[in-house]
Each structure stands twice: as C-alpha cells, then as structure tokens.
Amino acid sequence: MDPRFIDDLAKRLSAALPPGIAAFKQDLESNFKSVLQSGLAKLDLVTREEFDVQSGVLKRTREKLAALEARLAALESGRQES
C-alpha cells in the first residue's frame, strides 16, 4: 500500500473534524495513520503488479486447459469410431 495514500487519507480525516478539535489535529492524524496501517495490514492485499502477473498465469493456464480438452475430445472421438 502506498504510504502517501495513507498520509493523504489521514489528513482528509483530520480535516473533516470540527474546529474545536483542531488542537488535537496532529495527534489525531497520527492515530488515524496508525489505525489505517494496522487495518490495511490485516487485509490479504496484493499489489497491482502481482495481480497482473497472476492474471497472466491464469490466462495461459486456461488456454492450455482448453487445448488439452480439445485434444482429449479428439482422441476420445477417434477411439469411439474404432
């Protein structure tokens, strides 16, 4: 996860606070960052690059499976004719 994204989100959350709480803004922003990092760390996330690589692997696997299924069907139909 991009640390800038977490920083930006924490700043947005602290900016949304009422003016009376502005004195605690720095502490709250720091706490927001900690909570966000902790919560996101618990999720089973992958990077976009990892996702794209695995998508490519899955596509190639599906293509090979389709070719093998077609080959098996051809072999089975040849066997049934005999």
Distance bins in CASP14 RR format, pairs under 12 A and 6 or more apart:
PFRMAT RR
TARGET T0000
AUTHOR 0000-0000-0000
RMODE 2
METHOD distances of the structure
MODEL  1
1 7 0 0 0 0 0 1 0 0 0 0 0
1 8 0 0 0 0 0 1 0 0 0 0 0
1 9 0 0 0 0 0 1 0 0 0 0 0
1 33 0 0 0 0 0 1 0 0 0 0 0
1 36 0 0 0 0 1 0 0 0 0 0 0
1 37 1 0 0 1 0 0 0 0 0 0 0
1 38 0 0 0 0 0 1 0 0 0 0 0
1 39 0 0 0 0 0 1 0 0 0 0 0
1 40 1 0 1 0 0 0 0 0 0 0 0
1 41 0 0 0 0 1 0 0 0 0 0 0
1 42 0 0 0 0 0 1 0 0 0 0 0
1 43 0 0 0 0 1 0 0 0 0 0 0
1 45 1 0 0 1 0 0 0 0 0 0 0
1 46 0 0 0 0 0 1 0 0 0 0 0
1 47 0 0 0 0 1 0 0 0 0 0 0
1 48 0 0 0 0 0 1 0 0 0 0 0
2 8 0 0 0 0 1 0 0 0 0 0 0
2 9 0 0 0 0 0 1 0 0 0 0 0
2 36 0 0 0 0 0 1 0 0 0 0 0
2 37 0 0 0 0 0 1 0 0 0 0 0
2 40 0 0 0 0 0 1 0 0 0 0 0
2 45 0 0 0 0 0 1 0 0 0 0 0
2 47 0 0 0 0 1 0 0 0 0 0 0
2 48 0 0 0 0 0 1 0 0 0 0 0
3 9 0 0 0 0 0 1 0 0 0 0 0
3 10 0 0 0 0 0 1 0 0 0 0 0
3 33 0 0 0 0 1 0 0 0 0 0 0
3 36 0 0 0 0 0 1 0 0 0 0 0
3 37 0 0 0 0 1 0 0 0 0 0 0
3 40 0 0 0 0 0 1 0 0 0 0 0
4 10 0 0 0 0 0 1 0 0 0 0 0
4 11 0 0 0 0 0 1 0 0 0 0 0
4 33 0 0 0 0 0 1 0 0 0 0 0
5 11 0 0 0 0 0 1 0 0 0 0 0
5 12 0 0 0 0 0 1 0 0 0 0 0
5 33 0 0 0 0 0 1 0 0 0 0 0
5 36 0 0 0 0 1 0 0 0 0 0 0
5 37 0 0 0 0 0 1 0 0 0 0 0
5 40 0 0 0 0 1 0 0 0 0 0 0
5 45 0 0 0 0 0 1 0 0 0 0 0
6 12 0 0 0 0 0 1 0 0 0 0 0
6 13 0 0 0 0 0 1 0 0 0 0 0
6 29 0 0 0 0 0 1 0 0 0 0 0
6 30 0 0 0 0 0 1 0 0 0 0 0
6 32 0 0 0 0 1 0 0 0 0 0 0
6 33 1 0 1 0 0 0 0 0 0 0 0
6 34 0 0 0 0 1 0 0 0 0 0 0
6 35 0 0 0 0 1 0 0 0 0 0 0
6 36 1 0 1 0 0 0 0 0 0 0 0
6 37 1 0 1 0 0 0 0 0 0 0 0
6 38 0 0 0 0 0 1 0 0 0 0 0
6 39 0 0 0 0 0 1 0 0 0 0 0
6 40 1 0 0 1 0 0 0 0 0 0 0
6 41 0 0 0 0 0 1 0 0 0 0 0
7 13 0 0 0 0 0 1 0 0 0 0 0
7 14 0 0 0 0 0 1 0 0 0 0 0
7 29 0 0 0 0 1 0 0 0 0 0 0
7 30 0 0 0 0 0 1 0 0 0 0 0
7 32 0 0 0 0 1 0 0 0 0 0 0
7 33 1 0 0 1 0 0 0 0 0 0 0
7 34 0 0 0 0 0 1 0 0 0 0 0
7 36 0 0 0 0 1 0 0 0 0 0 0
7 37 0 0 0 0 0 1 0 0 0 0 0
8 14 0 0 0 0 0 1 0 0 0 0 0
8 15 0 0 0 0 0 1 0 0 0 0 0
8 29 0 0 0 0 0 1 0 0 0 0 0
8 32 0 0 0 0 0 1 0 0 0 0 0
8 33 0 0 0 0 0 1 0 0 0 0 0
8 36 0 0 0 0 0 1 0 0 0 0 0
9 15 0 0 0 0 0 1 0 0 0 0 0
9 16 0 0 0 0 0 1 0 0 0 0 0
9 29 0 0 0 0 0 1 0 0 0 0 0
9 32 1 0 0 1 0 0 0 0 0 0 0
9 33 0 0 0 0 1 0 0 0 0 0 0
9 35 0 0 0 0 0 1 0 0 0 0 0
9 36 1 0 0 1 0 0 0 0 0 0 0
9 37 0 0 0 0 0 1 0 0 0 0 0
9 39 0 0 0 0 0 1 0 0 0 0 0
9 40 0 0 0 0 1 0 0 0 0 0 0
10 16 0 0 0 0 0 1 0 0 0 0 0
10 17 0 0 0 0 0 1 0 0 0 0 0
10 25 0 0 0 0 0 1 0 0 0 0 0
10 26 0 0 0 0 0 1 0 0 0 0 0
10 27 0 0 0 0 0 1 0 0 0 0 0
10 28 0 0 0 0 1 0 0 0 0 0 0
10 29 1 0 1 0 0 0 0 0 0 0 0
10 30 1 0 0 1 0 0 0 0 0 0 0
10 31 0 0 0 0 1 0 0 0 0 0 0
10 32 1 1 0 0 0 0 0 0 0 0 0
10 33 1 0 1 0 0 0 0 0 0 0 0
10 34 0 0 0 0 1 0 0 0 0 0 0
10 35 0 0 0 0 1 0 0 0 0 0 0
10 36 1 0 0 1 0 0 0 0 0 0 0
10 37 0 0 0 0 1 0 0 0 0 0 0
10 40 0 0 0 0 0 1 0 0 0 0 0
11 17 0 0 0 0 0 1 0 0 0 0 0
11 25 0 0 0 0 1 0 0 0 0 0 0
11 26 0 0 0 0 0 1 0 0 0 0 0
11 28 0 0 0 0 0 1 0 0 0 0 0
11 29 1 0 0 1 0 0 0 0 0 0 0
11 30 0 0 0 0 0 1 0 0 0 0 0
11 32 0 0 0 0 1 0 0 0 0 0 0
11 33 0 0 0 0 1 0 0 0 0 0 0
11 36 0 0 0 0 0 1 0 0 0 0 0
12 28 0 0 0 0 0 1 0 0 0 0 0
12 29 0 0 0 0 1 0 0 0 0 0 0
12 32 0 0 0 0 1 0 0 0 0 0 0
12 33 0 0 0 0 0 1 0 0 0 0 0
12 36 0 0 0 0 0 1 0 0 0 0 0
13 21 0 0 0 0 0 1 0 0 0 0 0
13 25 0 0 0 0 0 1 0 0 0 0 0
13 28 1 0 0 1 0 0 0 0 0 0 0
13 29 1 0 0 1 0 0 0 0 0 0 0
13 30 0 0 0 0 0 1 0 0 0 0 0
13 31 0 0 0 0 1 0 0 0 0 0 0
13 32 1 0 1 0 0 0 0 0 0 0 0
13 33 0 0 0 0 1 0 0 0 0 0 0
13 35 0 0 0 0 1 0 0 0 0 0 0
13 36 0 0 0 0 1 0 0 0 0 0 0
14 21 0 0 0 0 1 0 0 0 0 0 0
14 22 0 0 0 0 1 0 0 0 0 0 0
14 23 0 0 0 0 0 1 0 0 0 0 0
14 24 0 0 0 0 1 0 0 0 0 0 0
14 25 1 0 1 0 0 0 0 0 0 0 0
14 26 0 0 0 0 1 0 0 0 0 0 0
14 27 0 0 0 0 1 0 0 0 0 0 0
14 28 1 0 1 0 0 0 0 0 0 0 0
14 29 1 0 1 0 0 0 0 0 0 0 0
14 30 0 0 0 0 1 0 0 0 0 0 0
14 31 0 0 0 0 1 0 0 0 0 0 0
14 32 1 0 0 1 0 0 0 0 0 0 0
14 33 0 0 0 0 1 0 0 0 0 0 0
14 36 0 0 0 0 0 1 0 0 0 0 0
15 21 0 0 0 0 0 1 0 0 0 0 0
15 22 0 0 0 0 1 0 0 0 0 0 0
15 25 0 0 0 0 1 0 0 0 0 0 0
15 28 0 0 0 0 0 1 0 0 0 0 0
15 29 0 0 0 0 1 0 0 0 0 0 0
15 32 0 0 0 0 0 1 0 0 0 0 0
16 22 0 0 0 0 0 1 0 0 0 0 0
16 25 0 0 0 0 0 1 0 0 0 0 0
16 28 0 0 0 0 0 1 0 0 0 0 0
16 29 0 0 0 0 0 1 0 0 0 0 0
16 32 0 0 0 0 0 1 0 0 0 0 0
17 23 0 0 0 0 0 1 0 0 0 0 0
17 24 0 0 0 0 1 0 0 0 0 0 0
17 25 1 0 0 1 0 0 0 0 0 0 0
17 26 0 0 0 0 0 1 0 0 0 0 0
17 27 0 0 0 0 0 1 0 0 0 0 0
17 28 1 0 0 1 0 0 0 0 0 0 0
17 29 0 0 0 0 1 0 0 0 0 0 0
17 31 0 0 0 0 0 1 0 0 0 0 0
17 32 0 0 0 0 1 0 0 0 0 0 0
18 24 0 0 0 0 0 1 0 0 0 0 0
18 25 0 0 0 0 0 1 0 0 0 0 0
18 28 0 0 0 0 0 1 0 0 0 0 0
19 25 0 0 0 0 0 1 0 0 0 0 0
20 28 0 0 0 0 0 1 0 0 0 0 0
21 27 0 0 0 0 1 0 0 0 0 0 0
21 28 1 0 0 1 0 0 0 0 0 0 0
21 29 0 0 0 0 0 1 0 0 0 0 0
22 28 0 0 0 0 1 0 0 0 0 0 0
22 29 0 0 0 0 0 1 0 0 0 0 0
24 30 0 0 0 0 0 1 0 0 0 0 0
24 31 0 0 0 0 1 0 0 0 0 0 0
24 32 0 0 0 0 0 1 0 0 0 0 0
25 31 0 0 0 0 0 1 0 0 0 0 0
25 32 0 0 0 0 0 1 0 0 0 0 0
26 32 0 0 0 0 0 1 0 0 0 0 0
26 33 0 0 0 0 0 1 0 0 0 0 0
27 33 0 0 0 0 0 1 0 0 0 0 0
27 34 0 0 0 0 0 1 0 0 0 0 0
28 34 0 0 0 0 0 1 0 0 0 0 0
28 35 0 0 0 0 0 1 0 0 0 0 0
29 35 0 0 0 0 0 1 0 0 0 0 0
29 36 0 0 0 0 0 1 0 0 0 0 0
30 36 0 0 0 0 0 1 0 0 0 0 0
30 37 0 0 0 0 0 1 0 0 0 0 0
31 37 0 0 0 0 0 1 0 0 0 0 0
31 38 0 0 0 0 0 1 0 0 0 0 0
32 38 0 0 0 0 0 1 0 0 0 0 0
32 39 0 0 0 0 0 1 0 0 0 0 0
33 39 0 0 0 0 0 1 0 0 0 0 0
33 40 0 0 0 0 0 1 0 0 0 0 0
34 40 0 0 0 0 0 1 0 0 0 0 0
34 41 0 0 0 0 0 1 0 0 0 0 0
35 41 0 0 0 0 0 1 0 0 0 0 0
35 42 0 0 0 0 0 1 0 0 0 0 0
36 42 0 0 0 0 0 1 0 0 0 0 0
36 43 0 0 0 0 0 1 0 0 0 0 0
37 43 0 0 0 0 0 1 0 0 0 0 0
39 45 0 0 0 0 0 1 0 0 0 0 0
44 50 0 0 0 0 0 1 0 0 0 0 0
45 51 0 0 0 0 1 0 0 0 0 0 0
46 52 0 0 0 0 1 0 0 0 0 0 0
46 53 0 0 0 0 1 0 0 0 0 0 0
46 54 1 0 0 1 0 0 0 0 0 0 0
46 55 0 0 0 0 0 1 0 0 0 0 0
47 53 0 0 0 0 1 0 0 0 0 0 0
47 54 0 0 0 0 0 1 0 0 0 0 0
48 54 0 0 0 0 0 1 0 0 0 0 0
48 55 0 0 0 0 0 1 0 0 0 0 0
49 55 0 0 0 0 0 1 0 0 0 0 0
49 56 0 0 0 0 0 1 0 0 0 0 0
50 56 0 0 0 0 0 1 0 0 0 0 0
50 57 0 0 0 0 0 1 0 0 0 0 0
51 57 0 0 0 0 0 1 0 0 0 0 0
51 58 0 0 0 0 0 1 0 0 0 0 0
52 58 0 0 0 0 0 1 0 0 0 0 0
52 59 0 0 0 0 0 1 0 0 0 0 0
53 59 0 0 0 0 0 1 0 0 0 0 0
53 60 0 0 0 0 0 1 0 0 0 0 0
54 60 0 0 0 0 0 1 0 0 0 0 0
54 61 0 0 0 0 0 1 0 0 0 0 0
55 61 0 0 0 0 0 1 0 0 0 0 0
55 62 0 0 0 0 0 1 0 0 0 0 0
56 62 0 0 0 0 1 0 0 0 0 0 0
56 63 0 0 0 0 1 0 0 0 0 0 0
57 63 0 0 0 0 0 1 0 0 0 0 0
57 64 0 0 0 0 0 1 0 0 0 0 0
58 64 0 0 0 0 0 1 0 0 0 0 0
58 65 0 0 0 0 0 1 0 0 0 0 0
59 65 0 0 0 0 0 1 0 0 0 0 0
59 66 0 0 0 0 0 1 0 0 0 0 0
60 66 0 0 0 0 0 1 0 0 0 0 0
60 67 0 0 0 0 0 1 0 0 0 0 0
61 67 0 0 0 0 0 1 0 0 0 0 0
61 68 0 0 0 0 0 1 0 0 0 0 0
62 68 0 0 0 0 0 1 0 0 0 0 0
62 69 0 0 0 0 0 1 0 0 0 0 0
63 69 0 0 0 0 0 1 0 0 0 0 0
63 70 0 0 0 0 0 1 0 0 0 0 0
64 70 0 0 0 0 0 1 0 0 0 0 0
64 71 0 0 0 0 0 1 0 0 0 0 0
65 71 0 0 0 0 0 1 0 0 0 0 0
65 72 0 0 0 0 0 1 0 0 0 0 0
66 72 0 0 0 0 0 1 0 0 0 0 0
66 73 0 0 0 0 0 1 0 0 0 0 0
67 73 0 0 0 0 0 1 0 0 0 0 0
67 74 0 0 0 0 0 1 0 0 0 0 0
68 74 0 0 0 0 0 1 0 0 0 0 0
68 75 0 0 0 0 0 1 0 0 0 0 0
69 75 0 0 0 0 0 1 0 0 0 0 0
69 76 0 0 0 0 0 1 0 0 0 0 0
70 76 0 0 0 0 0 1 0 0 0 0 0
70 77 0 0 0 0 0 1 0 0 0 0 0
71 77 0 0 0 0 0 1 0 0 0 0 0
71 78 0 0 0 0 0 1 0 0 0 0 0
72 78 0 0 0 0 0 1 0 0 0 0 0
72 79 0 0 0 0 0 1 0 0 0 0 0
73 79 0 0 0 0 0 1 0 0 0 0 0
73 80 0 0 0 0 0 1 0 0 0 0 0
74 80 0 0 0 0 0 1 0 0 0 0 0
74 81 0 0 0 0 0 1 0 0 0 0 0
75 81 0 0 0 0 0 1 0 0 0 0 0
75 82 0 0 0 0 0 1 0 0 0 0 0
76 82 0 0 0 0 0 1 0 0 0 0 0
END
